[in-house]
Amino acid sequence: MLNIALVAGSSRRNSQSAKVAAFLRQRLIELNLTSAEQSSVLDLGERPLPLWPADDNGTWSDYQQQLQAADAVVIIAPEWHGMAGPAVKNFFLYASKAELAHKPGLLVGVSSGIGGAYPISELRASGYKNCRLCYLPEHLIVRHVEKVLNGAEAASEDDQRLRNRIDFALDIFGKYAVALKPVRASIDIDQAAFATGM
């Protein structure tokens, strides 16, 4: 079983991003990729990180332990005004290679409308450099999020198509997580000369 952390990147409580994170975690368990004990949701709306730089309020220390233990990470990023939300961007100011280096990351964009692609593009461009998270070439976009992933059964054809795509992406995600374990173990991430990405 894999240890998987899911980051619900909205700063809102009871967010749609948190709903998507809970759905993905349950599917990972049902697909036998992880267990309830070896998976966690880091909900930035329920337990927000203070704006970086800041004194740790205890939240980052908890998140840090979960991320260090994780074999792979799912980043759920809501699209607000065509951008990744501030909570998930702030998360990447805290996260370093000690937590995320050479671990597979599955990006999930979330939109209440037909958008959701901009957070994917933005995080691929800037949300990995110093932490060295390895984004999969596969990603997910959850459009019209209020209407999908709301129960055990799909509510529409679009909902079922999305669920099928989720299973496809999670299968790939699991294979990357297994494949990158020995790669990660063989890399010395503590070389001071190359502490940050280029």
PLY file of the C-alpha trace (Angstrom):
ply
format ascii 1.0
element vertex 198
property float x
property float y
property float z
element edge 197
property int vertex1
property int vertex2
end_header
0.00 0.00 0.00
1.11 3.53 -0.79
1.13 6.45 1.62
-0.69 9.27 -0.16
-1.31 12.87 0.90
-4.01 14.94 -0.77
-3.84 18.74 -0.49
-7.24 20.46 -0.69
-5.96 23.84 -1.83
-8.92 26.11 -1.10
-8.89 28.61 1.76
-12.65 28.16 2.22
-14.16 25.88 4.84
-16.33 23.06 3.48
-14.96 23.79 0.02
-15.63 21.98 -3.21
-11.88 21.28 -3.37
-12.16 19.43 -0.05
-15.11 17.48 -1.46
-13.00 16.46 -4.46
-10.10 15.50 -2.15
-12.39 13.28 -0.07
-13.77 11.62 -3.23
-10.27 10.98 -4.61
-9.05 9.58 -1.28
-12.01 7.18 -1.18
-11.34 6.05 -4.77
-7.64 5.49 -3.96
-8.74 3.25 -1.08
-11.30 1.40 -3.23
-8.68 0.85 -5.94
-6.36 -0.69 -3.29
-3.68 1.94 -3.87
-3.77 3.11 -0.26
-5.64 2.54 2.98
-7.52 4.82 5.35
-4.53 4.69 7.70
-2.00 5.52 4.97
-3.81 8.42 3.33
-4.63 11.89 4.54
-6.29 15.08 3.35
-4.49 18.32 4.18
-7.43 20.74 4.04
-6.07 24.29 3.78
-9.56 25.66 4.45
-10.10 23.76 7.69
-6.50 24.13 8.90
-5.05 27.15 7.08
-1.39 27.98 6.96
-0.49 31.54 7.97
0.87 33.65 5.14
4.52 32.79 4.59
6.90 33.72 6.13
5.40 33.24 9.55
5.98 31.51 12.83
4.65 27.98 12.64
1.29 27.74 14.38
1.67 23.96 14.58
-0.27 23.35 11.38
2.79 23.26 9.12
4.59 20.85 11.46
1.64 18.45 11.22
1.42 18.84 7.45
5.18 18.45 7.13
5.13 15.06 8.87
2.31 13.81 6.65
4.06 15.00 3.50
7.42 13.50 4.48
5.74 10.13 5.05
3.89 10.28 1.71
5.00 8.34 -1.35
2.93 10.59 -3.62
0.87 13.78 -3.43
-2.38 14.95 -5.04
-2.71 18.74 -5.35
-6.30 19.96 -5.71
-6.20 23.58 -6.89
-9.34 25.69 -7.23
-9.47 28.25 -10.02
-10.30 31.72 -8.76
-10.40 34.53 -11.34
-8.30 32.46 -13.74
-5.58 31.73 -11.17
-4.61 29.12 -8.62
-6.08 30.13 -5.26
-3.88 31.86 -2.68
-3.89 29.01 -0.15
-2.32 26.50 -2.54
0.27 29.04 -3.71
1.11 29.78 -0.07
1.43 26.02 0.54
4.24 25.87 -2.03
6.14 28.60 -0.20
6.25 26.31 2.84
6.86 23.01 1.05
10.47 22.13 0.34
12.41 19.26 -1.14
12.51 17.69 2.34
8.78 17.01 1.99
8.21 16.62 -1.75
11.41 16.00 -3.74
11.10 13.38 -6.46
7.60 12.32 -5.45
4.89 12.07 -8.08
2.28 14.81 -7.96
-1.13 14.59 -9.58
-2.60 18.02 -10.33
-6.36 18.49 -10.11
-7.93 21.75 -11.25
-11.36 22.65 -9.86
-13.87 25.08 -11.33
-17.50 25.94 -10.66
-17.85 26.65 -14.39
-16.11 25.46 -17.54
-12.60 26.57 -16.45
-10.08 24.76 -14.27
-7.13 24.62 -16.66
-5.36 27.78 -15.46
-4.32 26.42 -12.03
-2.82 23.39 -13.79
-0.78 25.61 -16.10
0.25 27.97 -13.30
1.40 25.23 -10.93
3.25 23.37 -13.68
5.15 26.61 -14.33
5.94 27.59 -10.74
4.73 25.11 -8.12
7.60 22.63 -8.25
10.91 24.46 -8.66
12.39 24.38 -5.18
10.34 21.51 -3.77
11.17 19.25 -6.78
7.70 17.67 -6.90
7.38 15.60 -10.11
4.08 16.43 -11.76
2.62 13.63 -13.83
1.96 14.38 -17.49
-1.62 13.31 -16.71
-3.87 15.68 -14.75
-7.55 16.09 -13.91
-9.94 19.02 -14.30
-13.21 18.95 -12.38
-15.60 21.35 -14.12
-19.05 22.32 -12.81
-17.81 20.89 -9.52
-21.06 21.43 -7.62
-22.83 18.98 -9.97
-20.34 16.08 -9.89
-18.76 13.66 -7.40
-21.60 14.17 -4.92
-22.49 10.57 -4.11
-21.68 6.95 -4.65
-23.49 6.93 -8.00
-22.90 9.29 -10.91
-25.64 11.88 -11.33
-25.12 12.39 -15.07
-23.23 11.26 -18.12
-20.63 13.97 -17.50
-20.24 12.83 -13.90
-19.68 9.22 -15.02
-17.17 10.28 -17.67
-15.25 12.23 -15.03
-15.28 9.25 -12.65
-13.88 7.03 -15.40
-11.16 9.58 -16.10
-10.35 9.77 -12.39
-9.85 5.99 -12.19
-7.62 6.12 -15.27
-5.47 8.92 -13.78
-5.27 7.32 -10.33
-4.06 4.05 -11.84
-1.23 5.93 -13.59
-0.54 7.90 -10.40
-0.14 4.67 -8.42
2.31 3.28 -10.96
4.42 6.44 -10.80
4.41 6.29 -6.99
5.79 2.74 -7.03
8.31 3.50 -9.79
9.73 6.63 -8.16
10.33 5.10 -4.71
13.75 3.62 -5.62
14.65 6.71 -7.66
13.96 8.95 -4.67
15.95 6.68 -2.35
18.98 6.86 -4.66
19.15 10.68 -4.91
21.10 12.82 -2.45
18.84 15.84 -2.01
21.14 17.51 0.52
23.79 18.87 -1.84
24.20 22.47 -0.68
25.52 23.65 -4.06
22.16 22.83 -5.67
19.75 23.68 -2.88
17.21 25.31 -5.19
15.95 24.58 -8.67
17.21 26.52 -11.69
0 1
1 2
2 3
3 4
4 5
5 6
6 7
7 8
8 9
9 10
10 11
11 12
12 13
13 14
14 15
15 16
16 17
17 18
18 19
19 20
20 21
21 22
22 23
23 24
24 25
25 26
26 27
27 28
28 29
29 30
30 31
31 32
32 33
33 34
34 35
35 36
36 37
37 38
38 39
39 40
40 41
41 42
42 43
43 44
44 45
45 46
46 47
47 48
48 49
49 50
50 51
51 52
52 53
53 54
54 55
55 56
56 57
57 58
58 59
59 60
60 61
61 62
62 63
63 64
64 65
65 66
66 67
67 68
68 69
69 70
70 71
71 72
72 73
73 74
74 75
75 76
76 77
77 78
78 79
79 80
80 81
81 82
82 83
83 84
84 85
85 86
86 87
87 88
88 89
89 90
90 91
91 92
92 93
93 94
94 95
95 96
96 97
97 98
98 99
99 100
100 101
101 102
102 103
103 104
104 105
105 106
106 107
107 108
108 109
109 110
110 111
111 112
112 113
113 114
114 115
115 116
116 117
117 118
118 119
119 120
120 121
121 122
122 123
123 124
124 125
125 126
126 127
127 128
128 129
129 130
130 131
131 132
132 133
133 134
134 135
135 136
136 137
137 138
138 139
139 140
140 141
141 142
142 143
143 144
144 145
145 146
146 147
147 148
148 149
149 150
150 151
151 152
152 153
153 154
154 155
155 156
156 157
157 158
158 159
159 160
160 161
161 162
162 163
163 164
164 165
165 166
166 167
167 168
168 169
169 170
170 171
171 172
172 173
173 174
174 175
175 176
176 177
177 178
178 179
179 180
180 181
181 182
182 183
183 184
184 185
185 186
186 187
187 188
188 189
189 190
190 191
191 192
192 193
193 194
194 195
195 196
196 197
